[in-house]
Amino acid sequence: MARFFFHTENGAVRLDTDGVELASEDAAGLEATGLLGALLADSPRGFWDSRRLTVTVADADGQTLFTVEARTRRHVPSN
């Protein structure tokens, strides 16, 4: 088991100082994806106002492994 940390950013950065013990990086990826979905569900207004939400996963050494991200992009209709 390894400890993974899930830092979030939605206009402000929130650092995870506790972490979670998980079996693998794949398990951490699933955890990050679930966390992103839960944060979107809990605060759709916060997401819409900032237009971006990220969950960055780091290992116990503080190395960033990957980021899961949701963002909005406006499209201008073409004539």
BALOBA-1460 file (C-alpha; in Angstrom, 3 decimals):
// residues 79
<rec num="1" residu="m" x="0.000" y="0.000" z="0.000"/>
<rec num="2" residu="a" x="1.156" y="3.505" z="-0.788"/>
<rec num="3" residu="r" x="-0.081" y="6.890" z="0.429"/>
<rec num="4" residu="f" x="-1.502" y="9.282" z="-2.154"/>
<rec num="5" residu="f" x="-2.446" y="12.926" z="-1.674"/>
<rec num="6" residu="f" x="-5.329" y="14.602" z="-3.502"/>
<rec num="7" residu="h" x="-4.842" y="18.353" z="-3.868"/>
<rec num="8" residu="t" x="-7.757" y="20.318" z="-5.293"/>
<rec num="9" residu="e" x="-8.022" y="23.634" z="-7.074"/>
<rec num="10" residu="n" x="-11.213" y="25.507" z="-7.863"/>
<rec num="11" residu="g" x="-10.127" y="29.121" z="-7.781"/>
<rec num="12" residu="a" x="-8.184" y="28.363" z="-4.569"/>
<rec num="13" residu="v" x="-5.717" y="25.553" z="-3.890"/>
<rec num="14" residu="r" x="-6.476" y="23.093" z="-1.101"/>
<rec num="15" residu="l" x="-3.590" y="20.820" z="-0.157"/>
<rec num="16" residu="d" x="-4.348" y="17.356" z="1.185"/>
<rec num="17" residu="t" x="-2.077" y="16.872" z="4.199"/>
<rec num="18" residu="d" x="-3.520" y="13.508" z="5.278"/>
<rec num="19" residu="g" x="-3.523" y="11.415" z="2.132"/>
<rec num="20" residu="v" x="-5.106" y="8.024" z="1.571"/>
<rec num="21" residu="e" x="-3.495" y="4.588" z="1.525"/>
<rec num="22" residu="l" x="-4.284" y="2.814" z="-1.729"/>
<rec num="23" residu="a" x="-3.001" y="-0.258" z="-3.513"/>
<rec num="24" residu="s" x="-1.794" y="1.387" z="-6.733"/>
<rec num="25" residu="e" x="-1.638" y="4.450" z="-8.971"/>
<rec num="26" residu="d" x="-4.633" y="3.056" z="-10.856"/>
<rec num="27" residu="a" x="-6.595" y="2.998" z="-7.592"/>
<rec num="28" residu="a" x="-5.485" y="6.591" z="-6.951"/>
<rec num="29" residu="g" x="-6.728" y="7.549" z="-10.421"/>
<rec num="30" residu="l" x="-10.139" y="6.083" z="-9.695"/>
<rec num="31" residu="e" x="-10.199" y="7.872" z="-6.337"/>
<rec num="32" residu="a" x="-9.273" y="11.180" z="-7.998"/>
<rec num="33" residu="t" x="-11.984" y="10.752" z="-10.619"/>
<rec num="34" residu="g" x="-14.594" y="9.997" z="-7.951"/>
<rec num="35" residu="l" x="-13.458" y="12.999" z="-5.907"/>
<rec num="36" residu="l" x="-13.723" y="15.268" z="-8.949"/>
<rec num="37" residu="g" x="-17.271" y="14.052" z="-9.578"/>
<rec num="38" residu="a" x="-18.252" y="14.532" z="-5.937"/>
<rec num="39" residu="l" x="-16.848" y="18.065" z="-5.878"/>
<rec num="40" residu="l" x="-18.729" y="18.932" z="-9.062"/>
<rec num="41" residu="a" x="-21.952" y="17.574" z="-7.573"/>
<rec num="42" residu="d" x="-21.445" y="19.385" z="-4.259"/>
<rec num="43" residu="s" x="-20.608" y="22.777" z="-5.740"/>
<rec num="44" residu="p" x="-21.719" y="23.250" z="-9.341"/>
<rec num="45" residu="r" x="-21.859" y="27.037" z="-8.841"/>
<rec num="46" residu="g" x="-18.249" y="27.164" z="-7.626"/>
<rec num="47" residu="f" x="-17.164" y="25.197" z="-10.675"/>
<rec num="48" residu="w" x="-19.194" y="27.322" z="-13.072"/>
<rec num="49" residu="d" x="-17.835" y="30.542" z="-11.586"/>
<rec num="50" residu="s" x="-14.184" y="29.446" z="-11.798"/>
<rec num="51" residu="r" x="-14.633" y="27.411" z="-15.024"/>
<rec num="52" residu="r" x="-12.065" y="24.859" z="-13.890"/>
<rec num="53" residu="l" x="-11.682" y="22.190" z="-11.219"/>
<rec num="54" residu="t" x="-8.621" y="20.002" z="-10.789"/>
<rec num="55" residu="v" x="-7.602" y="17.133" z="-8.555"/>
<rec num="56" residu="t" x="-3.837" y="16.654" z="-8.561"/>
<rec num="57" residu="v" x="-2.491" y="13.384" z="-7.191"/>
<rec num="58" residu="a" x="0.906" y="13.296" z="-5.511"/>
<rec num="59" residu="d" x="2.864" y="10.469" z="-3.922"/>
<rec num="60" residu="a" x="4.336" y="10.397" z="-0.409"/>
<rec num="61" residu="d" x="7.502" y="12.111" z="-1.708"/>
<rec num="62" residu="g" x="5.442" y="15.051" z="-2.968"/>
<rec num="63" residu="q" x="5.914" y="14.148" z="-6.631"/>
<rec num="64" residu="t" x="2.923" y="14.968" z="-8.817"/>
<rec num="65" residu="l" x="1.717" y="11.825" z="-10.568"/>
<rec num="66" residu="f" x="-1.216" y="13.149" z="-12.586"/>
<rec num="67" residu="t" x="-4.095" y="15.595" z="-12.661"/>
<rec num="68" residu="v" x="-7.778" y="14.967" z="-13.319"/>
<rec num="69" residu="e" x="-9.501" y="18.074" z="-14.611"/>
<rec num="70" residu="a" x="-12.901" y="19.459" z="-15.559"/>
<rec num="71" residu="r" x="-13.190" y="22.759" z="-17.368"/>
<rec num="72" residu="t" x="-15.684" y="24.712" z="-19.381"/>
<rec num="73" residu="r" x="-15.089" y="26.220" z="-22.775"/>
<rec num="74" residu="r" x="-17.457" y="28.607" z="-24.470"/>
<rec num="75" residu="h" x="-17.949" y="28.334" z="-28.203"/>
<rec num="76" residu="v" x="-19.017" y="31.232" z="-30.343"/>
<rec num="77" residu="p" x="-21.584" y="30.217" z="-32.941"/>
<rec num="78" residu="s" x="-20.351" y="30.611" z="-36.479"/>
<rec num="79" residu="n" x="-22.457" y="32.463" z="-39.022"/>
